[in-house]
Amino acid sequence: MANKFKTREIAPDPMYDNLTVAKFVNMLMEQGKKNIARKIVYGSFDIIKEKTKEEPMAVFERAIAEATPSVEVRPKRVGGATYQVPMEVPAKRGLSLAMRWIIAAAYAKKGKPMRQKLAEEMILTSKGEGEVIKKKINVHKMAEANKAFAHLNR
């Protein structure tokens, strides 16, 4: 069955010429305020460069790679009972989940400007620490615990 949804092509972001950064900016954006979202992301990249003395794009890509889950559980109804069935995560969804988790973890922190919270979260995630990694580990544990229902996978 062919994909019934048209995926929109987005332009790479102007500063780093990277599609992933453009997607990240779009996910961070609220109420169509793209310039504000860009300032937050680029500001957090400046903070990353300052704190780690590394290329911010490398830290960003490592954080995304660390946060991307490989399996997740999806509910499936079989004979009146709902089972949590572990399924492999498609690459596109994995990327989307990783970005969503990083942004949510940054929003959850309090008392600092967003660019600073985002930078801290990306640095922690790229090192394999922080809230995002805890979330990924929990998702993987759920999939492992429900491995007995893997045969129900389409």
C-alpha positions as semicolon CSV with decimal commas, in nm:
position;residue;x (nm);y (nm);z (nm)
1;M;0,000;0,000;0,000
2;A;0,142;0,335;-0,104
3;N;0,189;0,617;0,144
4;K;-0,134;0,816;0,144
5;F;0,022;1,129;0,294
6;K;0,228;1,383;0,105
7;T;0,533;1,481;0,306
8;R;0,623;1,845;0,277
9;E;0,973;1,928;0,171
10;I;1,128;2,175;0,412
11;A;1,419;2,401;0,324
12;P;1,745;2,352;0,516
13;D;1,809;2,616;0,781
14;P;2,001;2,922;0,657
15;M;2,289;2,919;0,906
16;Y;2,400;2,554;0,907
17;D;2,236;2,442;0,578
18;N;2,102;2,137;0,761
19;L;1,757;1,977;0,729
20;T;1,762;1,830;1,081
21;V;1,825;2,173;1,236
22;A;1,542;2,320;1,025
23;K;1,308;2,044;1,146
24;F;1,420;2,106;1,506
25;V;1,348;2,481;1,470
26;N;1,003;2,398;1,330
27;M;0,927;2,166;1,624
28;L;1,040;2,430;1,874
29;M;0,839;2,705;1,705
30;E;0,518;2,821;1,870
31;Q;0,241;3,021;1,704
32;G;0,440;3,067;1,382
33;K;0,723;3,260;1,550
34;K;1,005;3,102;1,350
35;N;1,257;3,383;1,407
36;I;1,224;3,345;1,784
37;A;1,266;2,967;1,753
38;R;1,577;3,019;1,536
39;K;1,726;3,263;1,788
40;I;1,671;3,008;2,066
41;V;1,833;2,723;1,869
42;Y;2,128;2,931;1,744
43;G;2,171;3,082;2,090
44;S;2,182;2,734;2,241
45;F;2,442;2,634;1,976
46;D;2,655;2,933;2,084
47;I;2,628;2,821;2,449
48;I;2,722;2,464;2,348
49;K;3,029;2,594;2,163
50;E;3,124;2,804;2,468
51;K;3,077;2,524;2,724
52;T;3,211;2,221;2,537
53;K;3,465;2,386;2,303
54;E;3,324;2,151;2,037
55;E;3,145;2,211;1,710
56;P;2,777;2,263;1,809
57;M;2,651;2,063;1,508
58;A;2,850;1,760;1,623
59;V;2,702;1,785;1,974
60;F;2,350;1,833;1,829
61;E;2,378;1,532;1,596
62;R;2,526;1,316;1,875
63;A;2,239;1,420;2,107
64;I;1,980;1,328;1,843
65;A;2,152;0,993;1,779
66;E;2,170;0,916;2,153
67;A;1,803;1,006;2,207
68;T;1,660;0,811;1,913
69;P;1,481;0,495;2,033
70;S;1,510;0,172;1,833
71;V;1,194;0,003;1,970
72;E;0,870;0,119;2,128
73;V;0,545;-0,036;2,246
74;R;0,219;0,020;2,060
75;P;-0,119;-0,091;2,194
76;K;-0,296;-0,366;1,998
77;R;-0,639;-0,511;2,072
78;V;-0,669;-0,888;2,045
79;G;-0,994;-1,058;2,149
80;G;-1,109;-0,788;2,388
81;A;-0,770;-0,745;2,558
82;T;-0,523;-0,468;2,480
83;Y;-0,157;-0,573;2,465
84;Q;0,148;-0,351;2,454
85;V;0,327;-0,489;2,148
86;P;0,694;-0,399;2,096
87;M;0,767;-0,266;1,747
88;E;1,071;-0,131;1,571
89;V;1,069;0,245;1,531
90;P;1,098;0,375;1,173
91;A;1,387;0,620;1,123
92;K;1,159;0,919;1,063
93;R;0,954;0,855;1,377
94;G;1,270;0,792;1,581
95;L;1,409;1,130;1,477
96;S;1,078;1,298;1,557
97;L;1,058;1,133;1,902
98;A;1,418;1,228;1,985
99;M;1,355;1,594;1,898
100;R;1,024;1,602;2,085
101;W;1,184;1,452;2,398
102;I;1,478;1,697;2,393
103;I;1,242;1,996;2,357
104;A;1,006;1,865;2,629
105;A;1,296;1,805;2,870
106;A;1,425;2,159;2,808
107;Y;1,078;2,306;2,870
108;A;1,048;2,107;3,194
109;K;1,352;2,281;3,345
110;K;1,273;2,602;3,530
111;G;1,438;2,934;3,603
112;K;1,664;2,984;3,300
113;P;1,629;3,121;2,948
114;M;1,513;2,859;2,695
115;R;1,837;2,872;2,493
116;Q;2,034;2,784;2,805
117;K;1,798;2,499;2,903
118;L;1,809;2,362;2,548
119;A;2,190;2,380;2,537
120;E;2,221;2,200;2,872
121;E;1,979;1,928;2,763
122;M;2,163;1,873;2,433
123;I;2,500;1,854;2,609
124;L;2,367;1,605;2,867
125;T;2,198;1,394;2,599
126;S;2,509;1,387;2,381
127;K;2,699;1,248;2,682
128;G;2,433;0,980;2,737
129;E;2,287;1,139;3,050
130;G;1,980;1,343;3,147
131;E;1,603;1,317;3,125
132;V;1,590;1,228;2,756
133;I;1,814;0,924;2,803
134;K;1,602;0,814;3,104
135;K;1,293;0,836;2,882
136;K;1,459;0,633;2,606
137;I;1,571;0,368;2,856
138;N;1,215;0,346;2,996
139;V;1,074;0,298;2,646
140;H;1,328;0,022;2,578
141;K;1,252;-0,144;2,914
142;M;0,878;-0,144;2,832
143;A;0,952;-0,308;2,498
144;E;1,176;-0,566;2,666
145;A;0,914;-0,642;2,932
146;N;0,646;-0,698;2,668
147;K;0,864;-0,900;2,436
148;A;0,630;-1,198;2,487
149;F;0,369;-1,019;2,276
150;A;0,607;-0,955;1,984
151;H;0,437;-1,233;1,786
152;L;0,125;-1,013;1,768
153;N;0,324;-0,769;1,557
154;R;0,145;-0,753;1,221
